[in-house]
Amino acid sequence: MRMSGALTALRLVLLLALSLIVVVPLLFILLSAVKDAQQAALMRLELPDAWHWSNFKVVFEQGRMLRGLTNSAIVTTGSVVLSISIGVMGAFIAARRSGRLIAVIYTLFLAGLIAPPSIIPTVKLMQSLHLNNQFLGVILLYAALQTPFILLMMTGFVKAIPREIDESAFVDGARGFGLFIRIILPLLLPSITTATVFVFLGVWNDFQWPLYLLGSSDMWTIPMSVYMFKSKFGTDWNYVFADLLIAMAPVLLVYAVGQRFIIEEMTAGAIKG
């Protein structure tokens, strides 16, 4: 019993130590966001001499955060809806049908996980299609980048659904797209939630493609707004950290809502085994 209690205490101490890896940076950003410029520039984990909550007002008014949040919401929502829709429906077809054509198409999709996108050809393609400096172009690009992962992930979950359910649905008159919407899709909602969180995090936090494809500052997303704010205010790190804190808030909210589904899906295979 003593050995078991010691192991439990050791695990607790280890978990607390690991949690500091996440908690300390967040606490540092939060405290730095409400300091003045001089104290924030010291980069120390300490309480501010005075709490400058007005930093957030400055960020919204001069850093154009509201526009950045709106642009990120447009790009991220469009990318999530498009990639999840294509990935889930493609996974249903790949899991339920067989044949050489299906196998070839599935392999081509998965090749997107291996071959990294090239910047110059991608930009040239967007320019030739007149999709450069447009939200639609960025959304289509993100959908192309995220769909292979979603297809691979969701195919395994669809295969885990017994085919007997399909046969029962056939008897009740559900076929084709109706079968997918009425029977399969509700069973995949926890998995879709998990996939949505992953796509959201990847698109919301991405800096590279908005930098190359969105030349107008009016269309910059949140990561670009942070970059612009830092360049504009130079060494005023209190504003930079306030900017980062606002940019992090939607990510933390989405992850907090979806983490239960992520944990359930990660442990589902172990429980079945």
C-alpha positions in Angstrom: 0.0 0.0 0.0 2.8 2.4 0.8 4.5 1.6 -2.5 1.2 2.3 -4.3 0.7 5.6 -2.5 4.3 6.6 -3.3 3.8 5.9 -7.0 0.6 7.9 -7.0 2.3 10.8 -5.4 5.2 10.5 -7.9 2.8 10.6 -10.8 1.0 13.6 -9.4 4.3 15.5 -9.0 5.3 14.5 -12.5 2.0 15.7 -14.0 2.3 19.0 -12.1 5.8 19.5 -13.4 4.7 18.8 -17.0 1.7 21.1 -16.7 4.1 23.9 -15.9 5.4 23.7 -19.5 2.0 24.9 -20.6 1.0 27.1 -17.6 4.1 29.2 -17.3 4.2 30.5 -20.9 0.5 31.4 -20.7 1.0 33.1 -17.3 4.0 35.0 -18.7 2.0 36.3 -21.7 -1.0 37.2 -19.5 1.2 39.2 -17.0 3.2 40.9 -19.8 0.0 41.9 -21.6 -1.0 44.2 -18.6 2.4 45.8 -18.0 3.8 49.0 -19.2 6.3 49.0 -22.1 9.4 49.3 -19.9 8.5 46.5 -17.5 7.3 44.2 -20.4 10.6 44.7 -22.2 12.4 43.1 -19.2 10.8 39.7 -20.1 10.4 38.6 -16.5 7.8 36.4 -14.9 6.6 38.8 -12.3 3.6 40.8 -11.3 3.2 44.2 -13.0 3.8 47.3 -10.9 0.5 48.6 -12.3 -2.2 46.7 -14.2 -2.6 48.4 -17.6 -5.8 46.8 -18.9 -6.0 49.6 -21.4 -3.4 47.8 -23.5 -6.2 45.6 -24.9 -8.1 48.7 -25.9 -5.0 50.1 -27.7 -4.6 46.7 -29.5 -8.2 46.7 -30.8 -8.2 50.3 -31.9 -4.7 50.6 -33.4 -3.8 47.0 -34.2 -7.0 46.4 -36.2 -7.6 43.2 -34.2 -11.3 43.1 -35.0 -10.6 43.0 -38.7 -8.0 40.3 -38.2 -10.4 38.2 -36.2 -13.1 38.6 -38.8 -10.7 37.6 -41.6 -9.4 34.6 -39.7 -13.0 33.5 -39.0 -13.9 33.7 -42.7 -10.8 31.7 -43.8 -10.9 29.2 -41.0 -14.7 28.5 -41.2 -14.6 28.1 -45.0 -11.5 25.8 -44.8 -13.0 23.7 -42.0 -16.4 23.2 -43.8 -14.8 22.4 -47.1 -12.1 20.1 -45.9 -14.3 18.2 -43.4 -17.1 17.8 -46.0 -14.9 16.4 -48.7 -12.9 14.3 -46.3 -15.8 12.7 -44.5 -17.8 12.0 -47.7 -14.7 10.7 -49.4 -13.9 8.5 -46.4 -17.4 7.0 -46.6 -16.9 6.1 -50.3 -13.4 4.8 -49.8 -14.5 2.6 -46.8 -17.6 1.2 -48.4 -16.7 0.7 -52.0 -13.8 -1.3 -53.6 -12.3 -1.2 -57.0 -9.1 0.0 -58.8 -10.5 3.5 -59.5 -11.4 4.1 -55.8 -7.9 2.8 -54.8 -6.1 5.1 -57.2 -8.1 8.2 -56.2 -7.5 7.3 -52.5 -3.8 6.9 -53.1 -3.6 10.3 -54.9 -5.3 12.0 -52.0 -2.9 10.4 -49.5 0.0 11.5 -51.7 -0.9 15.0 -50.4 0.4 14.0 -47.0 3.8 13.2 -48.4 4.5 15.8 -51.0 4.9 19.3 -49.4 3.4 22.2 -51.4 5.9 24.4 -53.3 5.5 28.1 -52.7 6.3 29.5 -56.1 4.2 27.1 -58.2 1.3 27.6 -55.8 1.5 31.4 -56.0 1.8 31.2 -59.8 -1.2 28.9 -60.0 -3.3 31.2 -57.8 -2.3 34.2 -60.0 -3.3 32.4 -63.2 -6.6 31.4 -61.7 -7.2 35.0 -60.4 -7.5 33.7 -56.9 -4.5 35.6 -55.5 -5.3 38.1 -52.7 -8.8 36.5 -52.3 -10.2 34.6 -49.4 -11.5 31.9 -51.8 -8.0 31.1 -53.0 -6.7 30.7 -49.4 -9.7 28.6 -48.4 -9.3 26.3 -51.4 -5.6 25.9 -50.7 -6.2 25.1 -47.0 -8.9 22.6 -48.0 -6.4 20.9 -50.4 -3.8 20.7 -47.7 -6.1 19.4 -44.9 -8.3 17.1 -46.8 -5.8 14.2 -47.2 -5.3 14.0 -43.4 -9.1 14.1 -42.8 -9.7 11.5 -45.5 -7.1 9.1 -43.9 -8.4 9.8 -40.4 -12.1 9.4 -41.1 -11.7 6.3 -43.3 -10.6 4.3 -40.3 -13.6 5.5 -38.3 -16.0 4.7 -41.1 -14.5 1.2 -41.4 -15.1 0.7 -37.7 -18.9 1.1 -38.3 -20.4 -2.4 -38.9 -21.7 -3.0 -42.4 -24.8 -4.6 -40.9 -26.0 -1.1 -40.1 -25.9 -0.3 -43.8 -27.9 -3.4 -44.6 -30.5 -2.5 -42.0 -30.8 1.0 -43.5 -31.2 -0.5 -47.0 -34.2 -2.5 -45.7 -35.7 0.7 -44.3 -35.2 2.5 -47.7 -32.1 4.6 -46.9 -29.7 4.5 -49.8 -26.7 6.5 -51.1 -26.5 10.0 -49.8 -29.6 9.4 -47.6 -27.8 6.6 -45.9 -24.8 8.7 -45.3 -26.7 11.7 -43.9 -29.2 9.7 -41.8 -27.2 6.8 -40.5 -23.4 7.2 -40.9 -23.0 10.9 -40.2 -24.6 10.9 -36.8 -22.3 8.0 -35.8 -19.2 10.0 -36.9 -20.0 13.3 -35.1 -17.4 12.7 -32.3 -14.8 11.9 -34.9 -15.8 14.9 -37.0 -15.5 17.1 -33.9 -12.0 15.9 -33.4 -11.1 16.5 -37.0 -12.6 19.9 -36.9 -10.4 20.9 -33.9 -7.3 19.8 -35.7 -8.2 21.7 -38.9 -9.2 24.8 -37.0 -5.9 24.9 -35.1 -3.8 24.3 -38.3 -5.6 27.0 -40.3 -6.1 29.6 -37.5 -2.4 29.6 -36.5 -0.9 29.5 -40.0 1.3 32.4 -41.0 2.9 31.3 -44.2 0.1 31.2 -46.8 -1.7 34.4 -45.8 1.7 36.1 -46.0 2.1 34.9 -49.6 -1.4 35.0 -50.9 -3.1 37.9 -49.1 -1.2 41.0 -50.1 -3.8 43.5 -48.9 -3.5 44.4 -45.2 -7.3 44.6 -45.1 -7.4 40.9 -45.6 -4.7 39.8 -43.2 -5.6 37.1 -40.7 -4.7 37.1 -37.0 -1.1 35.8 -37.3 -0.5 38.6 -39.9 -2.1 41.1 -37.6 0.3 40.1 -34.8 3.2 40.5 -37.2 2.0 43.9 -38.4 1.4 45.1 -34.8 4.9 44.1 -33.7 6.4 45.8 -36.7 4.4 48.9 -36.0 5.1 49.3 -32.3 8.6 47.9 -32.3 9.7 47.3 -28.7 6.3 47.8 -27.0 6.1 44.2 -26.0 3.1 44.8 -23.7 1.0 45.5 -26.8 2.5 42.5 -28.6 1.6 40.2 -25.8 -1.9 41.6 -25.5 -2.3 41.0 -29.2 -1.1 37.4 -28.8 -3.5 36.8 -25.9 -6.4 37.9 -28.0 -5.3 35.8 -30.9 -5.0 32.7 -28.6 -8.4 33.1 -27.0 -10.4 31.4 -29.9 -7.9 28.6 -30.1 -8.1 27.9 -26.4 -11.9 28.0 -26.5 -12.2 25.6 -29.4 -9.8 23.2 -27.9 -11.5 23.4 -24.5 -14.8 22.5 -26.2 -13.4 19.7 -28.3 -10.8 18.1 -26.0 -13.3 15.6 -24.6 -14.0 14.2 -28.0 -10.3 14.2 -28.8 -9.5 12.1 -25.7 -12.4 9.8 -26.4 -11.3 9.1 -30.0 -7.7 8.6 -28.9 -8.6 6.0 -26.3 -11.4 4.3 -28.3 -9.0 1.9 -30.0 -7.4 0.9 -26.7 -10.7 0.2 -25.1 -11.9 -1.9 -28.0 -8.6 -3.8 -27.9 
